[in-house]
Amino acid sequence: MVNLLPHFDPYLLAHAEKGHLIEARPYKRVYRNQGWISPVILADGRVAGTWSYKFRGRSMTVEAQPFGKFSARVQARVEQEAAALGGWFGREVQIGWAG
């Protein structure tokens, strides 16, 4: 299962230990200074990357930033989730992948 979770999603909050959610290396990319929690790509219950979006006219750009290489299945599911989000906003979605 793959989901795009927004800023401050409850799934990421109130855990004394977070090792079951995210590895140590990308931890600060999600749990940032001043209590800011980034939007994340959740793959099989674990944080696998971050994402962001911008509106441009009638379109929406989703930028995915995986923490590692995604399988074709996970990448396709991220693209489906982004398209569904765009549909909710009534916008065409363009997706970009940051390495």
Backbone as CSV, one residue per row, in Angstrom:
resi,resn,N_x,N_y,N_z,CA_x,CA_y,CA_z,C_x,C_y,C_z
1,MET,0.845,-1.182,0.000,0.000,0.000,0.000,0.887,1.240,0.000
2,VAL,0.506,2.214,-0.796,1.251,3.468,-0.902,0.273,4.625,-0.710
3,ASN,0.662,5.591,0.117,-0.164,6.773,0.367,0.697,8.020,0.371
4,LEU,0.102,9.131,-0.037,0.725,10.442,0.129,0.074,11.071,1.347
5,LEU,0.836,11.223,2.417,0.309,11.832,3.640,0.677,13.310,3.674
6,PRO,-0.236,14.171,4.129,0.022,15.614,4.148,0.890,16.037,5.347
7,HIS,1.217,17.326,5.381,1.906,17.904,6.546,1.183,17.494,7.818
8,PHE,1.933,17.163,8.843,1.395,16.910,10.186,0.344,15.810,10.237
9,ASP,0.411,14.818,9.353,-0.572,13.740,9.384,-0.498,13.017,10.734
10,PRO,-1.650,12.699,11.339,-1.669,12.037,12.657,-0.876,10.722,12.699
11,TYR,-0.744,10.036,11.573,0.016,8.780,11.538,1.463,8.997,11.980
12,LEU,1.991,10.205,11.769,3.391,10.500,12.080,3.591,11.106,13.462
13,LEU,2.515,11.396,14.162,2.593,12.111,15.430,2.551,11.177,16.639
14,ALA,3.036,11.669,17.761,2.900,11.060,19.090,3.565,9.696,19.235
15,HIS,4.654,9.468,18.534,5.429,8.246,18.712,6.679,8.593,19.512
16,ALA,6.880,7.940,20.640,8.088,8.192,21.422,9.322,7.750,20.630
17,GLU,9.231,6.604,19.982,10.287,6.090,19.114,9.730,6.041,17.696
18,LYS,10.551,6.386,16.716,10.063,6.439,15.338,10.787,5.477,14.415
19,GLY,11.611,4.596,14.963,12.371,3.650,14.156,11.508,2.719,13.331
20,HIS,10.301,2.470,13.766,9.395,1.609,13.003,8.785,2.334,11.805
21,LEU,8.921,3.673,11.773,8.363,4.484,10.683,9.407,4.938,9.675
22,ILE,10.603,5.264,10.161,11.592,5.914,9.303,13.006,5.563,9.763
23,GLU,13.904,5.442,8.799,15.315,5.196,9.110,15.963,6.470,9.652
24,ALA,17.093,6.332,10.290,17.767,7.478,10.902,18.269,8.496,9.869
25,ARG,18.784,8.017,8.740,19.389,8.918,7.743,18.429,9.995,7.242
26,PRO,17.208,9.680,6.822,16.316,10.742,6.311,15.421,11.376,7.385
27,TYR,15.634,11.015,8.635,14.759,11.477,9.720,14.532,12.997,9.707
28,LYS,15.603,13.761,9.592,15.505,15.231,9.640,14.836,15.835,8.405
29,ARG,14.653,15.051,7.344,13.924,15.544,6.171,12.421,15.488,6.411
30,VAL,12.001,14.698,7.384,10.577,14.569,7.724,10.268,15.342,9.001
31,TYR,10.976,15.043,10.067,10.779,15.709,11.360,11.775,16.857,11.443
32,ARG,11.341,18.026,10.972,12.233,19.175,10.819,12.204,20.074,12.048
33,ASN,13.017,21.111,12.014,13.111,22.070,13.123,11.767,22.716,13.439
34,GLN,11.626,23.190,14.656,10.433,23.874,15.151,9.175,23.004,15.050
35,GLY,9.321,21.688,15.067,8.177,20.789,15.060,7.491,20.628,13.719
36,TRP,8.110,21.083,12.648,7.525,20.985,11.311,7.636,19.543,10.830
37,ILE,6.524,18.985,10.348,6.531,17.619,9.815,6.155,17.663,8.343
38,SER,7.060,17.168,7.512,6.886,17.211,6.058,5.809,16.241,5.589
39,PRO,5.212,16.519,4.415,4.340,15.528,3.795,5.200,14.348,3.332
40,VAL,4.709,13.129,3.508,5.528,11.957,3.217,4.850,10.996,2.255
41,ILE,5.698,10.200,1.621,5.258,9.052,0.838,5.367,7.860,1.775
42,LEU,4.254,7.231,2.024,4.213,6.075,2.908,4.089,4.822,2.047
43,ALA,5.023,3.894,2.183,4.996,2.640,1.422,5.028,1.480,2.413
44,ASP,3.971,0.707,2.415,3.855,-0.428,3.325,4.077,-0.032,4.784
45,GLY,3.533,1.114,5.165,3.574,1.562,6.553,4.824,2.298,6.981
46,ARG,5.787,2.447,6.084,7.035,3.140,6.411,7.227,4.359,5.528
47,VAL,7.898,5.363,6.075,8.169,6.583,5.322,9.253,6.283,4.293
48,ALA,8.916,6.488,3.003,9.826,6.155,1.908,10.291,7.385,1.140
49,GLY,9.760,8.566,1.490,10.144,9.790,0.802,9.252,10.932,1.230
50,THR,9.509,12.092,0.643,8.672,13.266,0.887,8.080,13.712,-0.448
51,TRP,7.121,14.603,-0.388,6.513,15.124,-1.604,6.006,16.529,-1.337
52,SER,5.787,17.267,-2.412,5.235,18.617,-2.323,4.411,18.865,-3.576
53,TYR,3.645,19.941,-3.571,2.857,20.274,-4.760,2.785,21.780,-4.934
54,LYS,2.526,22.170,-6.186,2.330,23.579,-6.540,1.238,23.644,-7.588
55,PHE,0.431,24.685,-7.505,-0.580,24.923,-8.525,-0.022,25.889,-9.562
56,ARG,-0.288,25.582,-10.825,0.099,26.455,-11.931,-1.070,26.471,-12.908
57,GLY,-1.828,27.540,-12.870,-2.998,27.629,-13.739,-3.972,26.506,-13.426
58,ARG,-4.341,25.724,-14.433,-5.281,24.617,-14.260,-4.574,23.302,-13.941
59,SER,-3.264,23.362,-13.770,-2.532,22.129,-13.487,-1.929,22.158,-12.083
60,MET,-1.466,21.019,-11.686,-0.849,20.838,-10.370,0.416,20.014,-10.589
61,THR,1.519,20.482,-10.052,2.772,19.746,-10.140,3.048,19.095,-8.798
62,VAL,3.261,17.799,-8.814,3.637,17.050,-7.607,5.092,16.652,-7.763
63,GLU,5.903,17.012,-6.785,7.327,16.680,-6.778,7.551,15.595,-5.722
64,ALA,7.956,14.412,-6.161,8.227,13.292,-5.259,9.726,13.199,-5.020
65,GLN,10.113,13.019,-3.764,11.518,12.922,-3.393,11.742,11.632,-2.608
66,PRO,11.930,10.514,-3.318,12.137,9.232,-2.630,13.468,9.205,-1.879
67,PHE,13.502,8.450,-0.794,14.737,8.300,-0.019,15.641,7.219,-0.610
68,GLY,15.114,6.447,-1.529,15.870,5.386,-2.201,15.190,5.089,-3.522
69,LYS,15.647,4.050,-4.184,15.040,3.676,-5.465,13.704,2.989,-5.214
70,PHE,12.660,3.468,-5.898,11.335,2.862,-5.798,11.200,1.746,-6.823
71,SER,10.494,0.703,-6.437,10.135,-0.326,-7.407,9.131,0.271,-8.388
72,ALA,8.941,-0.400,-9.511,7.959,0.075,-10.499,6.562,0.130,-9.875
73,ARG,6.241,-0.832,-9.010,4.935,-0.868,-8.355,4.730,0.341,-7.462
74,VAL,5.727,0.674,-6.643,5.604,1.820,-5.733,5.543,3.114,-6.536
75,GLN,6.366,3.244,-7.554,6.342,4.457,-8.371,4.981,4.634,-9.040
76,ALA,4.424,3.559,-9.564,3.102,3.640,-10.194,2.028,4.039,-9.184
77,ARG,2.128,3.522,-7.977,1.141,3.869,-6.939,1.280,5.328,-6.506
78,VAL,2.498,5.843,-6.439,2.690,7.271,-6.133,2.021,8.109,-7.209
79,GLU,2.227,7.731,-8.463,1.611,8.467,-9.565,0.087,8.397,-9.509
80,GLN,-0.475,7.248,-9.118,-1.930,7.114,-8.973,-2.451,7.991,-7.831
81,GLU,-1.730,8.004,-6.734,-2.123,8.838,-5.590,-2.083,10.319,-5.971
82,ALA,-1.048,10.720,-6.702,-0.934,12.110,-7.140,-2.079,12.472,-8.083
83,ALA,-2.420,11.572,-8.991,-3.524,11.815,-9.920,-4.845,11.939,-9.166
84,ALA,-5.052,11.103,-8.158,-6.274,11.185,-7.352,-6.343,12.509,-6.603
85,LEU,-5.215,12.970,-6.091,-5.179,14.258,-5.408,-5.504,15.383,-6.383
86,GLY,-4.931,15.312,-7.564,-5.236,16.306,-8.591,-6.711,16.304,-8.940
87,GLY,-7.315,15.129,-9.028,-8.748,15.023,-9.291,-9.571,15.681,-8.215
88,TRP,-9.146,15.536,-6.975,-9.858,16.158,-5.856,-9.832,17.679,-5.991
89,PHE,-8.702,18.212,-6.467,-8.576,19.652,-6.682,-9.120,20.085,-8.049
90,GLY,-9.512,19.125,-8.893,-10.007,19.445,-10.223,-8.922,19.936,-11.159
91,ARG,-7.722,19.361,-11.037,-6.579,19.811,-11.840,-5.854,18.634,-12.478
92,GLU,-5.261,18.918,-13.622,-4.369,17.951,-14.273,-3.086,17.880,-13.448
93,VAL,-2.498,16.696,-13.342,-1.302,16.527,-12.529,-0.094,16.203,-13.395
94,GLN,0.985,16.899,-13.121,2.299,16.594,-13.675,3.141,16.131,-12.483
95,ILE,3.871,15.033,-12.632,4.689,14.564,-11.520,6.163,14.641,-11.885
96,GLY,6.944,15.112,-10.932,8.403,15.188,-11.093,9.053,14.333,-10.032
97,TRP,10.178,13.774,-10.365,10.909,12.910,-9.438,12.273,13.531,-9.149
98,ALA,12.521,13.843,-7.895,13.820,14.376,-7.478,14.659,13.211,-6.980
99,GLY,15.920,13.217,-7.300,16.767,12.085,-6.952,17.447,12.246,-5.667
